[in-house]
Amino acid sequence: MTRLTPSTRAEYKLFRSLSTRWSDVDIYGHVNNVVYLSYFDTAINGWYLDAEMLKMGQSDQVFLVVETGAQYFAEIKFPDTVHVAIRVLRLGSSSVTYDIALFTNDNDLACARGRYTHVLVDESTRKPVPIQGHSRACLEEHLITQ
């Protein structure tokens, strides 16, 4: 992965806020690196639910993670509020790749940034299916053009 730079809040329009938990902090006094990926996952899936792209336990199609990674620029601590910024880098026929940034409290520069790729699959067969209709429209709304 090419080294990313910290992005700013102005580069995103979709945000989900999360609170750090005491259990997120490691022996070094900051949020452990693996928790950052949990923030990515929680924010994206929470957005899917709110935007009605997914219905817990009822959807015939589900998004599965096929790739994720993060780069870190500053520490997150307890009790910070984390603002997860989401934008779509690439929208394929059955996959979506996100650029995600984590901002703490009122800070304008991201403390971490990463990529996260989902593939839409049939819930029972786990075979890829096309992203269509309402879900595609929601994702296209956050697609960045370079």
Number of C-alpha atoms within 10 A of each C-alpha: 8 5 6 13 14 19 19 16 20 9 12 18 11 15 20 17 17 15 14 19 13 12 10 18 18 12 7 7 12 15 22 17 17 11 14 24 17 11 21 27 15 16 20 21 16 14 17 18 12 11 13 13 19 19 14 10 8 9 11 11 21 21 23 15 14 11 11 15 15 20 19 18 15 15 13 25 19 15 14 16 18 24 23 26 27 25 22 21 20 16 18 11 13 17 20 21 21 24 20 27 30 32 26 23 14 11 13 13 18 22 21 24 23 19 21 22 20 19 23 20 20 16 17 9 8 14 12 18 17 15 21 12 9 12 14 17 12 15 20 15 12 16 19 15 7 4
